[in-house]
């Protein structure tokens, strides 16, 4: 989604954007300098199906890539974005 101003709230461990209906958010749990666990994505009903969630996920995945972090996609939405983009699949954290 163009013109979406995504911000990073490091203190509350989330990426967010003001959208119709409130805040769209992608929450995470950091695990040191090793990996980041994207745990949930929420988009208010008024802004769903406009690409907001996808933009949040891509922004968060780019953040992980730029900070040399692997990704644990606990959030099914983030996992789906990774599964459909070969460039993001390489970020997946291997727990084996």
Rosetta blueprint (number, residue, H / E / L):
1 X L
2 X L
3 X L
4 X L
5 X L
6 X L
7 X E
8 X E
9 X E
10 X L
11 X L
12 X L
13 X L
14 X E
15 X E
16 X E
17 X E
18 X E
19 X E
20 X L
21 X L
22 X E
23 X E
24 X E
25 X E
26 X E
27 X E
28 X E
29 X E
30 X E
31 X E
32 X L
33 X L
34 X L
35 X E
36 X E
37 X E
38 X E
39 X E
40 X E
41 X E
42 X E
43 X L
44 X L
45 X H
46 X H
47 X H
48 X L
49 X L
50 X L
51 X L
52 X H
53 X H
54 X H
55 X H
56 X H
57 X H
58 X H
59 X H
60 X H
61 X H
62 X H
63 X H
64 X H
65 X H
66 X H
67 X L
68 X L
69 X L
70 X E
71 X E
72 X E
73 X L
74 X L
75 X L
76 X H
77 X H
78 X H
79 X H
80 X H
81 X H
82 X H
83 X H
84 X L
85 X L
86 X H
87 X H
88 X H
89 X H
90 X L
91 X L
92 X E
93 X L
94 X L
95 X L
96 X L
